[in-house]
Amino acid sequence: MDPVSLVYYAIICGVLCWAGPRIGGPVLRVLAGVIVGVLAAGVLPALKGMLGG
């Protein structure tokens, strides 16, 4: 995994972990994780393009 992806997903996971207890029950947390994961994966190529990678 390249450094940009590693740092990007570390930040996404850290924020999601911090927000997790505030989201609600387990089902809502899993749903939030799925949505954030899909959005994060969709944004990463554009971010890498802006960074020239």
PyMOL Python script that loads the backbone (N, CA, C, O; Angstrom):
from pymol import cmd

cmd.read_pdbstr("""\
ATOM      1  N   MET A   1       0.852  -1.171   0.000  1.00  0.00           N
ATOM      2  CA  MET A   1       0.000   0.000   0.000  1.00  0.00           C
ATOM      3  C   MET A   1       0.899   1.235   0.000  1.00  0.00           C
ATOM      4  O   MET A   1       1.866   1.317   0.757  1.00  0.00           O
ATOM      5  N   ASP A   2       0.567   2.176  -0.849  1.00  0.00           N
ATOM      6  CA  ASP A   2       1.386   3.381  -0.926  1.00  0.00           C
ATOM      7  C   ASP A   2       1.111   4.306   0.271  1.00  0.00           C
ATOM      8  O   ASP A   2       0.071   4.188   0.919  1.00  0.00           O
ATOM      9  N   PRO A   3       2.030   5.214   0.561  1.00  0.00           N
ATOM     10  CA  PRO A   3       1.896   6.072   1.748  1.00  0.00           C
ATOM     11  C   PRO A   3       0.644   6.951   1.752  1.00  0.00           C
ATOM     12  O   PRO A   3       0.061   7.180   2.812  1.00  0.00           O
ATOM     13  N   VAL A   4       0.225   7.443   0.595  1.00  0.00           N
ATOM     14  CA  VAL A   4      -0.970   8.290   0.533  1.00  0.00           C
ATOM     15  C   VAL A   4      -2.192   7.490   0.974  1.00  0.00           C
ATOM     16  O   VAL A   4      -2.984   7.966   1.788  1.00  0.00           O
ATOM     17  N   SER A   5      -2.349   6.283   0.444  1.00  0.00           N
ATOM     18  CA  SER A   5      -3.488   5.439   0.824  1.00  0.00           C
ATOM     19  C   SER A   5      -3.447   5.088   2.301  1.00  0.00           C
ATOM     20  O   SER A   5      -4.472   5.114   2.983  1.00  0.00           O
ATOM     21  N   LEU A   6      -2.277   4.764   2.784  1.00  0.00           N
ATOM     22  CA  LEU A   6      -2.126   4.380   4.183  1.00  0.00           C
ATOM     23  C   LEU A   6      -2.531   5.517   5.117  1.00  0.00           C
ATOM     24  O   LEU A   6      -3.292   5.299   6.060  1.00  0.00           O
ATOM     25  N   VAL A   7      -2.036   6.711   4.870  1.00  0.00           N
ATOM     26  CA  VAL A   7      -2.367   7.864   5.714  1.00  0.00           C
ATOM     27  C   VAL A   7      -3.840   8.220   5.569  1.00  0.00           C
ATOM     28  O   VAL A   7      -4.509   8.517   6.559  1.00  0.00           O
ATOM     29  N   TYR A   8      -4.345   8.193   4.350  1.00  0.00           N
ATOM     30  CA  TYR A   8      -5.750   8.526   4.084  1.00  0.00           C
ATOM     31  C   TYR A   8      -6.683   7.598   4.866  1.00  0.00           C
ATOM     32  O   TYR A   8      -7.572   8.066   5.576  1.00  0.00           O
ATOM     33  N   TYR A   9      -6.481   6.294   4.736  1.00  0.00           N
ATOM     34  CA  TYR A   9      -7.363   5.362   5.428  1.00  0.00           C
ATOM     35  C   TYR A   9      -7.143   5.379   6.939  1.00  0.00           C
ATOM     36  O   TYR A   9      -8.079   5.108   7.691  1.00  0.00           O
ATOM     37  N   ALA A  10      -5.947   5.686   7.395  1.00  0.00           N
ATOM     38  CA  ALA A  10      -5.710   5.827   8.833  1.00  0.00           C
ATOM     39  C   ALA A  10      -6.527   6.989   9.396  1.00  0.00           C
ATOM     40  O   ALA A  10      -7.111   6.884  10.474  1.00  0.00           O
ATOM     41  N   ILE A  11      -6.562   8.093   8.657  1.00  0.00           N
ATOM     42  CA  ILE A  11      -7.348   9.248   9.099  1.00  0.00           C
ATOM     43  C   ILE A  11      -8.839   8.918   9.084  1.00  0.00           C
ATOM     44  O   ILE A  11      -9.552   9.214  10.043  1.00  0.00           O
ATOM     45  N   ILE A  12      -9.307   8.309   8.000  1.00  0.00           N
ATOM     46  CA  ILE A  12     -10.726   7.940   7.896  1.00  0.00           C
ATOM     47  C   ILE A  12     -11.116   7.002   9.038  1.00  0.00           C
ATOM     48  O   ILE A  12     -12.141   7.216   9.686  1.00  0.00           O
ATOM     49  N   CYS A  13     -10.325   5.981   9.291  1.00  0.00           N
ATOM     50  CA  CYS A  13     -10.628   5.013  10.350  1.00  0.00           C
ATOM     51  C   CYS A  13     -10.574   5.664  11.730  1.00  0.00           C
ATOM     52  O   CYS A  13     -11.400   5.360  12.592  1.00  0.00           O
ATOM     53  N   GLY A  14      -9.620   6.546  11.942  1.00  0.00           N
ATOM     54  CA  GLY A  14      -9.516   7.231  13.219  1.00  0.00           C
ATOM     55  C   GLY A  14     -10.726   8.098  13.512  1.00  0.00           C
ATOM     56  O   GLY A  14     -11.249   8.090  14.626  1.00  0.00           O
ATOM     57  N   VAL A  15     -11.168   8.844  12.516  1.00  0.00           N
ATOM     58  CA  VAL A  15     -12.352   9.691  12.684  1.00  0.00           C
ATOM     59  C   VAL A  15     -13.592   8.838  12.906  1.00  0.00           C
ATOM     60  O   VAL A  15     -14.425   9.161  13.752  1.00  0.00           O
ATOM     61  N   LEU A  16     -13.718   7.761  12.158  1.00  0.00           N
ATOM     62  CA  LEU A  16     -14.877   6.878  12.318  1.00  0.00           C
ATOM     63  C   LEU A  16     -14.878   6.218  13.693  1.00  0.00           C
ATOM     64  O   LEU A  16     -15.931   6.072  14.313  1.00  0.00           O
ATOM     65  N   CYS A  17     -13.717   5.824  14.163  1.00  0.00           N
ATOM     66  CA  CYS A  17     -13.601   5.228  15.492  1.00  0.00           C
ATOM     67  C   CYS A  17     -13.986   6.233  16.577  1.00  0.00           C
ATOM     68  O   CYS A  17     -14.662   5.882  17.544  1.00  0.00           O
ATOM     69  N   TRP A  18     -13.557   7.470  16.415  1.00  0.00           N
ATOM     70  CA  TRP A  18     -13.881   8.521  17.373  1.00  0.00           C
ATOM     71  C   TRP A  18     -15.391   8.794  17.381  1.00  0.00           C
ATOM     72  O   TRP A  18     -15.981   8.998  18.442  1.00  0.00           O
ATOM     73  N   ALA A  19     -16.014   8.797  16.195  1.00  0.00           N
ATOM     74  CA  ALA A  19     -17.437   9.120  16.086  1.00  0.00           C
ATOM     75  C   ALA A  19     -18.334   7.919  16.379  1.00  0.00           C
ATOM     76  O   ALA A  19     -19.519   8.099  16.660  1.00  0.00           O
ATOM     77  N   GLY A  20     -17.802   6.712  16.322  1.00  0.00           N
ATOM     78  CA  GLY A  20     -18.603   5.504  16.465  1.00  0.00           C
ATOM     79  C   GLY A  20     -19.539   5.457  17.661  1.00  0.00           C
ATOM     80  O   GLY A  20     -20.727   5.182  17.489  1.00  0.00           O
ATOM     81  N   PRO A  21     -19.049   5.713  18.859  1.00  0.00           N
ATOM     82  CA  PRO A  21     -19.942   5.638  20.015  1.00  0.00           C
ATOM     83  C   PRO A  21     -21.091   6.646  19.979  1.00  0.00           C
ATOM     84  O   PRO A  21     -22.121   6.435  20.620  1.00  0.00           O
ATOM     85  N   ARG A  22     -20.924   7.713  19.250  1.00  0.00           N
ATOM     86  CA  ARG A  22     -21.972   8.734  19.160  1.00  0.00           C
ATOM     87  C   ARG A  22     -23.040   8.386  18.124  1.00  0.00           C
ATOM     88  O   ARG A  22     -24.106   9.001  18.102  1.00  0.00           O
ATOM     89  N   ILE A  23     -22.761   7.412  17.275  1.00  0.00           N
ATOM     90  CA  ILE A  23     -23.660   7.091  16.164  1.00  0.00           C
ATOM     91  C   ILE A  23     -24.899   6.331  16.628  1.00  0.00           C
ATOM     92  O   ILE A  23     -25.989   6.572  16.111  1.00  0.00           O
ATOM     93  N   GLY A  24     -24.761   5.439  17.572  1.00  0.00           N
ATOM     94  CA  GLY A  24     -25.907   4.675  18.042  1.00  0.00           C
ATOM     95  C   GLY A  24     -25.562   3.225  18.223  1.00  0.00           C
ATOM     96  O   GLY A  24     -24.439   2.881  18.591  1.00  0.00           O
ATOM     97  N   GLY A  25     -26.530   2.373  17.964  1.00  0.00           N
ATOM     98  CA  GLY A  25     -26.367   0.938  18.161  1.00  0.00           C
ATOM     99  C   GLY A  25     -25.476   0.298  17.123  1.00  0.00           C
ATOM    100  O   GLY A  25     -25.028   0.954  16.182  1.00  0.00           O
ATOM    101  N   PRO A  26     -25.220  -0.997  17.299  1.00  0.00           N
ATOM    102  CA  PRO A  26     -24.309  -1.715  16.398  1.00  0.00           C
ATOM    103  C   PRO A  26     -24.726  -1.679  14.928  1.00  0.00           C
ATOM    104  O   PRO A  26     -23.875  -1.544  14.048  1.00  0.00           O
ATOM    105  N   VAL A  27     -26.012  -1.798  14.657  1.00  0.00           N
ATOM    106  CA  VAL A  27     -26.468  -1.811  13.257  1.00  0.00           C
ATOM    107  C   VAL A  27     -26.185  -0.462  12.598  1.00  0.00           C
ATOM    108  O   VAL A  27     -25.720  -0.406  11.460  1.00  0.00           O
ATOM    109  N   LEU A  28     -26.465   0.613  13.310  1.00  0.00           N
ATOM    110  CA  LEU A  28     -26.193   1.941  12.746  1.00  0.00           C
ATOM    111  C   LEU A  28     -24.692   2.176  12.563  1.00  0.00           C
ATOM    112  O   LEU A  28     -24.277   2.817  11.598  1.00  0.00           O
ATOM    113  N   ARG A  29     -23.878   1.659  13.486  1.00  0.00           N
ATOM    114  CA  ARG A  29     -22.430   1.819  13.347  1.00  0.00           C
ATOM    115  C   ARG A  29     -21.903   1.055  12.150  1.00  0.00           C
ATOM    116  O   ARG A  29     -21.045   1.558  11.425  1.00  0.00           O
ATOM    117  N   VAL A  30     -22.400  -0.149  11.931  1.00  0.00           N
ATOM    118  CA  VAL A  30     -21.971  -0.930  10.763  1.00  0.00           C
ATOM    119  C   VAL A  30     -22.404  -0.227   9.480  1.00  0.00           C
ATOM    120  O   VAL A  30     -21.631  -0.125   8.527  1.00  0.00           O
ATOM    121  N   LEU A  31     -23.628   0.252   9.463  1.00  0.00           N
ATOM    122  CA  LEU A  31     -24.134   0.972   8.288  1.00  0.00           C
ATOM    123  C   LEU A  31     -23.295   2.227   8.027  1.00  0.00           C
ATOM    124  O   LEU A  31     -22.946   2.515   6.882  1.00  0.00           O
ATOM    125  N   ALA A  32     -22.976   2.962   9.076  1.00  0.00           N
ATOM    126  CA  ALA A  32     -22.130   4.149   8.925  1.00  0.00           C
ATOM    127  C   ALA A  32     -20.750   3.758   8.403  1.00  0.00           C
ATOM    128  O   ALA A  32     -20.192   4.455   7.554  1.00  0.00           O
ATOM    129  N   GLY A  33     -20.195   2.655   8.897  1.00  0.00           N
ATOM    130  CA  GLY A  33     -18.893   2.185   8.427  1.00  0.00           C
ATOM    131  C   GLY A  33     -18.911   1.824   6.954  1.00  0.00           C
ATOM    132  O   GLY A  33     -17.971   2.132   6.221  1.00  0.00           O
ATOM    133  N   VAL A  34     -19.979   1.173   6.521  1.00  0.00           N
ATOM    134  CA  VAL A  34     -20.114   0.803   5.107  1.00  0.00           C
ATOM    135  C   VAL A  34     -20.207   2.053   4.237  1.00  0.00           C
ATOM    136  O   VAL A  34     -19.538   2.152   3.208  1.00  0.00           O
ATOM    137  N   ILE A  35     -21.034   2.997   4.653  1.00  0.00           N
ATOM    138  CA  ILE A  35     -21.211   4.217   3.865  1.00  0.00           C
ATOM    139  C   ILE A  35     -19.909   5.014   3.801  1.00  0.00           C
ATOM    140  O   ILE A  35     -19.503   5.470   2.733  1.00  0.00           O
ATOM    141  N   VAL A  36     -19.265   5.176   4.946  1.00  0.00           N
ATOM    142  CA  VAL A  36     -17.998   5.925   4.973  1.00  0.00           C
ATOM    143  C   VAL A  36     -16.934   5.206   4.147  1.00  0.00           C
ATOM    144  O   VAL A  36     -16.158   5.849   3.440  1.00  0.00           O
ATOM    145  N   GLY A  37     -16.895   3.882   4.232  1.00  0.00           N
ATOM    146  CA  GLY A  37     -15.920   3.119   3.455  1.00  0.00           C
ATOM    147  C   GLY A  37     -16.104   3.278   1.961  1.00  0.00           C
ATOM    148  O   GLY A  37     -15.132   3.459   1.227  1.00  0.00           O
ATOM    149  N   VAL A  38     -17.340   3.212   1.509  1.00  0.00           N
ATOM    150  CA  VAL A  38     -17.629   3.364   0.076  1.00  0.00           C
ATOM    151  C   VAL A  38     -17.284   4.779  -0.383  1.00  0.00           C
ATOM    152  O   VAL A  38     -16.668   4.964  -1.433  1.00  0.00           O
ATOM    153  N   LEU A  39     -17.684   5.775   0.406  1.00  0.00           N
ATOM    154  CA  LEU A  39     -17.357   7.159   0.036  1.00  0.00           C
ATOM    155  C   LEU A  39     -15.852   7.398   0.037  1.00  0.00           C
ATOM    156  O   LEU A  39     -15.323   8.045  -0.867  1.00  0.00           O
ATOM    157  N   ALA A  40     -15.166   6.882   1.046  1.00  0.00           N
ATOM    158  CA  ALA A  40     -13.713   7.063   1.123  1.00  0.00           C
ATOM    159  C   ALA A  40     -13.014   6.412  -0.060  1.00  0.00           C
ATOM    160  O   ALA A  40     -12.090   6.991  -0.633  1.00  0.00           O
ATOM    161  N   ALA A  41     -13.444   5.219  -0.427  1.00  0.00           N
ATOM    162  CA  ALA A  41     -12.837   4.533  -1.570  1.00  0.00           C
ATOM    163  C   ALA A  41     -13.119   5.277  -2.874  1.00  0.00           C
ATOM    164  O   ALA A  41     -12.295   5.263  -3.788  1.00  0.00           O
ATOM    165  N   GLY A  42     -14.278   5.925  -2.961  1.00  0.00           N
ATOM    166  CA  GLY A  42     -14.614   6.689  -4.157  1.00  0.00           C
ATOM    167  C   GLY A  42     -13.837   7.991  -4.278  1.00  0.00           C
ATOM    168  O   GLY A  42     -13.551   8.452  -5.383  1.00  0.00           O
ATOM    169  N   VAL A  43     -13.496   8.582  -3.136  1.00  0.00           N
ATOM    170  CA  VAL A  43     -12.795   9.872  -3.133  1.00  0.00           C
ATOM    171  C   VAL A  43     -11.288   9.704  -3.316  1.00  0.00           C
ATOM    172  O   VAL A  43     -10.632  10.598  -3.849  1.00  0.00           O
ATOM    173  N   LEU A  44     -10.732   8.581  -2.886  1.00  0.00           N
ATOM    174  CA  LEU A  44      -9.289   8.385  -2.923  1.00  0.00           C
ATOM    175  C   LEU A  44      -8.664   8.584  -4.308  1.00  0.00           C
ATOM    176  O   LEU A  44      -7.629   9.245  -4.392  1.00  0.00           O
ATOM    177  N   PRO A  45      -9.225   8.058  -5.388  1.00  0.00           N
ATOM    178  CA  PRO A  45      -8.588   8.283  -6.703  1.00  0.00           C
ATOM    179  C   PRO A  45      -8.505   9.772  -7.072  1.00  0.00           C
ATOM    180  O   PRO A  45      -7.505  10.217  -7.634  1.00  0.00           O
ATOM    181  N   ALA A  46      -9.536  10.524  -6.760  1.00  0.00           N
ATOM    182  CA  ALA A  46      -9.515  11.961  -7.060  1.00  0.00           C
ATOM    183  C   ALA A  46      -8.457  12.668  -6.210  1.00  0.00           C
ATOM    184  O   ALA A  46      -7.751  13.553  -6.693  1.00  0.00           O
ATOM    185  N   LEU A  47      -8.357  12.272  -4.956  1.00  0.00           N
ATOM    186  CA  LEU A  47      -7.356  12.859  -4.072  1.00  0.00           C
ATOM    187  C   LEU A  47      -5.946  12.564  -4.567  1.00  0.00           C
ATOM    188  O   LEU A  47      -5.083  13.442  -4.575  1.00  0.00           O
ATOM    189  N   LYS A  48      -5.723  11.318  -4.980  1.00  0.00           N
ATOM    190  CA  LYS A  48      -4.404  10.950  -5.510  1.00  0.00           C
ATOM    191  C   LYS A  48      -4.107  11.735  -6.800  1.00  0.00           C
ATOM    192  O   LYS A  48      -2.971  12.144  -7.036  1.00  0.00           O
ATOM    193  N   GLY A  49      -5.126  11.935  -7.618  1.00  0.00           N
ATOM    194  CA  GLY A  49      -4.948  12.715  -8.845  1.00  0.00           C
ATOM    195  C   GLY A  49      -4.554  14.153  -8.559  1.00  0.00           C
ATOM    196  O   GLY A  49      -3.714  14.727  -9.252  1.00  0.00           O
ATOM    197  N   MET A  50      -5.169  14.734  -7.530  1.00  0.00           N
ATOM    198  CA  MET A  50      -4.840  16.114  -7.152  1.00  0.00           C
ATOM    199  C   MET A  50      -3.433  16.202  -6.599  1.00  0.00           C
ATOM    200  O   MET A  50      -2.772  17.230  -6.746  1.00  0.00           O
ATOM    201  N   LEU A  51      -2.961  15.130  -5.957  1.00  0.00           N
ATOM    202  CA  LEU A  51      -1.617  15.111  -5.399  1.00  0.00           C
ATOM    203  C   LEU A  51      -0.560  14.706  -6.426  1.00  0.00           C
ATOM    204  O   LEU A  51       0.636  14.705  -6.136  1.00  0.00           O
ATOM    205  N   GLY A  52      -1.021  14.364  -7.625  1.00  0.00           N
ATOM    206  CA  GLY A  52      -0.092  14.012  -8.685  1.00  0.00           C
ATOM    207  C   GLY A  52       0.380  12.574  -8.636  1.00  0.00           C
ATOM    208  O   GLY A  52       1.430  12.250  -9.191  1.00  0.00           O
ATOM    209  N   GLY A  53      -0.371  11.712  -7.986  1.00  0.00           N
ATOM    210  CA  GLY A  53       0.066  10.324  -7.858  1.00  0.00           C
ATOM    211  C   GLY A  53      -0.873   9.439  -8.508  1.00  0.00           C
ATOM    212  O   GLY A  53      -0.677   8.224  -8.508  1.00  0.00           O
TER     213      GLY A  53
END
""", "prot")
cmd.dss("prot")
cmd.show_as("cartoon", "prot")
cmd.util.cbc("prot")
cmd.orient("prot")
